[in-house]
Amino acid sequence: MYSRVPLNLLRANRAVGFTRSPGAQGCRLLTTSPGHMTDVCYKVASSSPRVPARHRTSITAIGARNPSVLARTYASNAMSDIKVKVGDTIPQGTFTYIPYTPELENNSACGIPAKLNTDEWKGKKVVLVSVPGAFTPTCHVNHIPPFLEKYDEFKKKGVDVIAIVAANDAFVLSGWARFLGLKDKVLALSDPNARWSAQLGLSQDLSAVDFGTRTKRYALVLDDLKVKYVGVEPERGVTVSGADAVLAAL
């Protein structure tokens, strides 16, 4: 028997094994490992917390098996690499995303990728929230949901755009956005190979855990393309890039 994954299971840090449902077309085998969701056909195979270990892969788990790998991974997040600072004008860049439409709620539609250029943010107040990967534990449970929960508070502060940025492709980010219920409130923007983030010194090499080049965990507040706030996480966890920290900076 298949059913949608209760979000409270994820928030309770229970592992859930995913698979595709019978008759699903064009979907890969899905697990809780990052990068495995190319379409929104997430069906839970078991709600039991006793899920095979292969479905519980995470950066932390990889590091537990080899602590030196984890140390090298987070060493790449050195604060000294950061180039962007308050007062800078952001470099021009183009993101790929799938605009939200009600048809996507069908879950059999993939949507059509579109481009968004940073010039579109001229004259606007923008909150950018970057995560290393869609569907990864900290990003999925702790980092992004509060931005949606506090959406009205951001709007009251005059924010025109809230956007997630990640190196995942636009289809994965669209699937994640639908899973989180972001709809048209929060954009999910693909920064392929973290190219735009790299210009700010905000990319990182996670090849040691098979992620390749990803964006760092950070938040920026932009006003008319100028940087008003920079919050880059110095280590694992969500502090300066979280919703409360960004709201306090507005």
ABEGO torsion letter per residue (X at the ends): XBBBBBAAAAAAGBBBBBBBBBGBBGBBBBBABBGABABBBBBBABABABBBAAAABBAAAAAAABAAAAAAAAAAABAAABABBBGBBBBBBBBBBBBBBAAAAAGABAEBBBBBBAAAABGBBBBBBBBABBGBAAAAAAAAAAAAAAAAAAAAAGBABBBBBBABBAAAAAAAAAAAGAEAABBBBBBBGGAAAAAAGABBBAAAAGAEBBBBBBBBBBBGGBBABBBBBABBEBBAABAAAAAAAX
